[in-house]
Amino acid sequence: MALLIDRPVWPWRGRMWSHLVSDVGYDELHAFVAEHLGMPRRAFQGDHYDVPEELYDVAVAGGAEPVGSRELLRRLMGAGLRLKKTGRAAG
């Protein structure tokens, strides 16, 4: 299992956010988020979780691999888990 997280550089609603993905499958991603971050399943954005900056270090300490945004996207696409914007739905 490889969980990947980019730096919290994405602004939204006055906070900075990271993207957390798996390059293996969604089941592992959901389990990790529930166990380590305590975020609700409804926070799933179809192929990733948006993680607030205050949980970034928690995710890394839990085993998420810090990568750049381009590397995260490359590996998500390589795993066939990237959804197009029109296909986003909570899964």
C-alpha positions in Angstrom: 0.0 0.0 0.0 1.3 3.4 -0.9 -0.5 6.4 0.6 0.7 9.7 -0.8 0.2 13.2 0.4 1.3 16.5 -1.1 2.2 19.7 0.9 -0.7 21.8 2.2 -0.4 24.5 -0.4 -4.0 24.5 -1.6 -6.1 27.4 -0.2 -9.8 27.0 0.5 -12.1 28.7 3.0 -9.2 30.4 4.8 -7.2 27.3 5.3 -4.5 25.4 3.5 -5.1 21.8 2.3 -3.2 18.7 1.1 -4.4 15.9 -1.1 -4.2 12.4 0.3 -4.4 9.5 -2.2 -3.6 5.8 -2.5 -1.9 4.3 -5.6 -3.3 0.9 -4.7 -7.0 1.3 -4.0 -9.7 3.2 -2.1 -10.3 0.6 0.7 -6.8 1.2 2.1 -7.2 5.0 1.8 -10.6 4.9 3.6 -9.1 2.7 6.4 -6.1 5.0 6.8 -8.2 8.1 7.1 -10.6 6.5 9.6 -7.8 5.2 11.7 -5.2 8.0 11.7 -7.1 11.2 10.8 -10.6 10.6 12.1 -12.1 12.3 9.1 -15.6 11.3 8.0 -16.1 9.2 4.8 -18.2 12.0 3.3 -14.9 14.0 3.1 -13.8 11.7 0.2 -13.6 13.6 -3.0 -14.0 10.7 -5.5 -10.3 9.9 -5.7 -8.7 11.7 -2.8 -9.3 13.3 0.6 -8.6 17.0 1.2 -6.5 17.1 4.4 -6.3 20.3 6.4 -2.8 21.5 7.1 -3.1 20.7 10.8 -3.5 17.0 10.0 -0.6 16.9 7.5 2.0 15.8 10.1 -0.4 13.3 11.6 -0.8 11.7 8.1 2.9 11.6 7.5 3.5 10.1 11.0 0.9 7.5 10.3 2.7 6.4 7.1 1.6 8.6 4.3 4.5 9.4 1.9 5.1 13.1 1.3 5.5 13.8 -2.4 5.1 16.7 -4.7 1.8 17.4 -6.3 2.9 16.3 -9.8 4.3 13.0 -8.4 1.0 12.4 -6.5 -1.0 13.0 -9.7 1.4 10.9 -11.8 1.1 7.9 -9.5 -2.7 8.3 -9.0 -3.1 8.3 -12.8 -0.6 5.4 -13.2 -2.7 3.3 -10.8 -5.8 4.1 -12.8 -7.5 5.7 -9.8 -7.7 9.3 -11.1 -11.3 10.3 -11.8 -12.1 13.0 -14.3 -13.8 16.0 -12.9 -17.1 14.9 -14.5 -16.8 11.5 -12.8 -16.3 12.7 -9.2 -18.6 11.0 -6.7 -18.2 9.7 -3.2 -17.1 6.1 -3.3 
